[in-house]
């Protein structure tokens, strides 16, 4: 998408960039991102977002916050 986005999570600022293109129907279960300079993939399971292949609960809370921010901004279903 090209636009650098920012989120404040637990009193820390994080920048991220959406690398995936969104389909016309806006149905997305997986997004590729650049988070704080590192390429990550987040995936949605039910109503929660988490980083792919990551089991750290604290880090996945950040993924959930980023996923919800993207969902609201780009109206993803």
MDAnalysis code that builds the backbone (N, CA, C; Angstrom):
import MDAnalysis as mda
import numpy as np

u = mda.Universe.empty(231, n_residues=77, atom_resindex=np.repeat(np.arange(77), 3), trajectory=True)
u.add_TopologyAttr("name", ["N", "CA", "C"] * 77)
u.add_TopologyAttr("resid", np.arange(1, 78))
u.add_TopologyAttr("resname", ["UNK", "UNK", "UNK", "UNK", "UNK", "UNK", "UNK", "UNK", "UNK", "UNK", "UNK", "UNK", "UNK", "UNK", "UNK", "UNK", "UNK", "UNK", "UNK", "UNK", "UNK", "UNK", "UNK", "UNK", "UNK", "UNK", "UNK", "UNK", "UNK", "UNK", "UNK", "UNK", "UNK", "UNK", "UNK", "UNK", "UNK", "UNK", "UNK", "UNK", "UNK", "UNK", "UNK", "UNK", "UNK", "UNK", "UNK", "UNK", "UNK", "UNK", "UNK", "UNK", "UNK", "UNK", "UNK", "UNK", "UNK", "UNK", "UNK", "UNK", "UNK", "UNK", "UNK", "UNK", "UNK", "UNK", "UNK", "UNK", "UNK", "UNK", "UNK", "UNK", "UNK", "UNK", "UNK", "UNK", "UNK"])
u.atoms.positions = np.array([
    [0.827, -1.179, 0.000],
    [0.000, 0.000, 0.000],
    [0.877, 1.250, 0.000],
    [2.029, 1.173, 0.628],
    [2.957, 2.279, 0.543],
    [2.932, 3.271, 1.673],
    [1.831, 3.409, 2.353],
    [1.714, 4.412, 3.405],
    [2.233, 3.862, 4.726],
    [3.084, 4.631, 5.378],
    [3.614, 4.254, 6.680],
    [2.583, 4.621, 7.742],
    [2.180, 3.655, 8.544],
    [1.159, 3.855, 9.571],
    [1.801, 3.725, 10.942],
    [1.131, 4.248, 11.940],
    [1.682, 4.239, 13.289],
    [0.602, 3.824, 14.276],
    [1.022, 3.102, 15.310],
    [0.108, 2.708, 16.374],
    [0.845, 2.876, 17.698],
    [0.114, 3.308, 18.695],
    [0.660, 3.391, 20.041],
    [0.088, 2.216, 20.815],
    [0.964, 1.334, 21.267],
    [0.543, 0.130, 21.973],
    [1.344, 0.020, 23.255],
    [0.664, -0.001, 24.367],
    [1.271, -0.080, 25.695],
    [2.364, 0.978, 25.882],
    [2.003, 2.211, 25.551],
    [2.866, 3.388, 25.706],
    [4.134, 3.347, 24.864],
    [4.131, 2.581, 23.784],
    [5.239, 2.553, 22.838],
    [4.683, 2.802, 21.451],
    [5.417, 3.563, 20.652],
    [5.017, 3.809, 19.279],
    [5.630, 2.763, 18.358],
    [4.807, 2.217, 17.481],
    [5.247, 1.258, 16.482],
    [4.838, 1.786, 15.120],
    [5.719, 1.648, 14.150],
    [5.366, 2.004, 12.779],
    [5.249, 0.715, 11.980],
    [4.319, 0.713, 11.050],
    [4.148, -0.454, 10.200],
    [3.673, -0.016, 8.832],
    [3.926, -0.863, 7.879],
    [3.554, -0.598, 6.492],
    [2.890, -1.850, 5.943],
    [1.767, -1.678, 5.313],
    [1.045, -2.797, 4.721],
    [1.685, -3.129, 3.380],
    [2.207, -4.350, 3.253],
    [2.857, -4.789, 2.023],
    [1.905, -5.525, 1.092],
    [0.882, -6.148, 1.650],
    [-0.097, -6.894, 0.863],
    [-1.034, -5.933, 0.153],
    [-1.478, -6.325, -1.020],
    [-2.543, -5.567, -1.671],
    [-3.873, -6.173, -1.224],
    [-4.858, -5.326, -1.083],
    [-6.166, -5.783, -0.616],
    [-7.035, -6.177, -1.798],
    [-7.719, -7.319, -1.712],
    [-8.624, -7.710, -2.791],
    [-9.845, -6.800, -2.821],
    [-10.513, -6.780, -3.950],
    [-11.691, -5.916, -4.107],
    [-12.813, -6.253, -3.143],
    [-12.965, -7.520, -2.778],
    [-14.053, -7.897, -1.880],
    [-13.711, -7.661, -0.406],
    [-12.466, -7.271, -0.126],
    [-11.993, -6.917, 1.223],
    [-12.042, -8.078, 2.208],
    [-12.110, -9.313, 1.728],
    [-12.081, -10.474, 2.614],
    [-10.634, -10.920, 2.761],
    [-10.084, -10.723, 3.944],
    [-8.665, -10.992, 4.175],
    [-8.504, -11.767, 5.478],
    [-7.679, -12.813, 5.439],
    [-7.348, -13.561, 6.645],
    [-5.851, -13.546, 6.932],
    [-5.072, -12.968, 6.010],
    [-3.631, -12.919, 6.180],
    [-3.097, -11.650, 5.523],
    [-2.219, -10.952, 6.225],
    [-1.636, -9.706, 5.724],
    [-0.131, -9.725, 5.921],
    [0.572, -9.227, 4.932],
    [2.020, -9.095, 5.030],
    [2.337, -7.651, 5.385],
    [3.169, -7.477, 6.421],
    [3.475, -6.152, 6.948],
    [4.971, -5.967, 7.119],
    [5.357, -4.713, 7.204],
    [6.689, -4.336, 7.631],
    [6.499, -3.651, 8.975],
    [6.877, -4.326, 10.066],
    [6.664, -3.818, 11.427],
    [8.015, -3.480, 12.038],
    [8.204, -2.212, 12.351],
    [9.457, -1.745, 12.959],
    [10.674, -2.230, 12.182],
    [10.571, -2.212, 10.860],
    [11.684, -2.587, 10.006],
    [11.822, -4.069, 9.725],
    [10.949, -4.901, 10.272],
    [11.007, -6.344, 10.050],
    [9.757, -6.813, 9.319],
    [9.951, -7.677, 8.337],
    [8.819, -8.204, 7.590],
    [8.125, -9.277, 8.419],
    [6.821, -9.128, 8.582],
    [6.002, -10.052, 9.375],
    [4.727, -10.381, 8.606],
    [4.131, -11.502, 8.943],
    [2.827, -11.886, 8.404],
    [1.896, -12.070, 9.584],
    [0.738, -11.402, 9.521],
    [-0.268, -11.615, 10.561],
    [-1.436, -12.357, 9.935],
    [-2.051, -13.213, 10.741],
    [-3.188, -13.988, 10.263],
    [-4.330, -13.894, 11.266],
    [-5.538, -13.965, 10.745],
    [-6.724, -13.865, 11.594],
    [-7.293, -15.242, 11.847],
    [-7.516, -15.507, 13.134],
    [-8.200, -16.724, 13.576],
    [-9.404, -16.266, 14.377],
    [-10.585, -16.466, 13.832],
    [-11.837, -15.957, 14.420],
    [-11.743, -14.432, 14.466],
    [-11.739, -13.836, 15.651],
    [-11.671, -12.373, 15.760],
    [-10.309, -11.885, 16.225],
    [-9.333, -12.753, 16.329],
    [-8.004, -12.390, 16.824],
    [-6.971, -12.453, 15.709],
    [-6.067, -11.480, 15.725],
    [-4.933, -11.465, 14.805],
    [-3.698, -11.912, 15.572],
    [-2.811, -12.645, 14.900],
    [-1.552, -13.057, 15.521],
    [-0.482, -13.150, 14.445],
    [0.768, -13.037, 14.883],
    [1.867, -13.194, 13.949],
    [1.985, -14.663, 13.580],
    [2.205, -14.908, 12.324],
    [2.317, -16.282, 11.834],
    [3.558, -16.937, 12.422],
    [3.438, -18.169, 12.855],
    [4.532, -18.964, 13.416],
    [5.148, -18.322, 14.658],
    [4.328, -17.691, 15.491],
    [4.820, -17.090, 16.723],
    [3.891, -17.493, 17.862],
    [4.463, -17.908, 18.971],
    [3.654, -18.329, 20.115],
    [3.769, -17.378, 21.300],
    [4.536, -16.309, 21.174],
    [4.698, -15.335, 22.251],
    [3.411, -14.526, 22.406],
    [2.729, -14.691, 23.521],
    [1.432, -14.050, 23.738],
    [1.530, -12.523, 23.739],
    [2.581, -11.982, 24.325],
    [2.744, -10.522, 24.374],
    [2.924, -9.949, 22.969],
    [3.742, -10.596, 22.157],
    [3.983, -10.140, 20.793],
    [2.721, -10.277, 19.959],
    [1.929, -11.304, 20.205],
    [0.689, -11.495, 19.466],
    [-0.383, -10.482, 19.865],
    [-0.288, -9.918, 21.051],
    [-1.205, -8.833, 21.421],
    [-0.947, -7.611, 20.553],
    [0.314, -7.356, 20.223],
    [0.656, -6.276, 19.300],
    [0.075, -6.568, 17.917],
    [0.190, -7.809, 17.461],
    [-0.376, -8.201, 16.164],
    [-1.880, -7.985, 16.139],
    [-2.558, -8.300, 17.232],
    [-4.000, -8.103, 17.313],
    [-4.349, -6.618, 17.235],
    [-3.596, -5.779, 17.910],
    [-3.847, -4.332, 17.864],
    [-3.603, -3.781, 16.456],
    [-2.544, -4.236, 15.807],
    [-2.258, -3.790, 14.440],
    [-3.342, -4.286, 13.487],
    [-3.734, -5.548, 13.613],
    [-4.777, -6.103, 12.755],
    [-6.098, -5.367, 12.893],
    [-6.460, -5.027, 14.113],
    [-7.707, -4.285, 14.328],
    [-7.622, -2.870, 13.776],
    [-6.461, -2.231, 13.884],
    [-6.280, -0.891, 13.325],
    [-6.394, -0.921, 11.798],
    [-5.815, -1.935, 11.175],
    [-5.903, -2.068, 9.718],
    [-7.336, -2.369, 9.300],
    [-8.000, -3.230, 10.055],
    [-9.392, -3.579, 9.757],
    [-10.292, -2.343, 9.771],
    [-10.102, -1.491, 10.759],
    [-10.911, -0.274, 10.836],
    [-10.557, 0.714, 9.734],
    [-9.286, 0.878, 9.452],
    [-8.861, 1.865, 8.467],
    [-9.254, 1.476, 7.059],
    [-9.064, 0.222, 6.689],
    [-9.308, -0.213, 5.315],
    [-10.604, -1.001, 5.153],
    [-11.405, -1.097, 6.198],
    [-12.707, -1.767, 6.177],
    [-12.611, -3.209, 5.652],
    [-11.711, -3.935, 6.254],
    [-11.532, -5.342, 5.903],
    [-12.588, -6.168, 6.597],
    [-13.085, -7.166, 5.915],
    [-14.097, -8.061, 6.481],
    [-13.416, -9.241, 7.127],
])
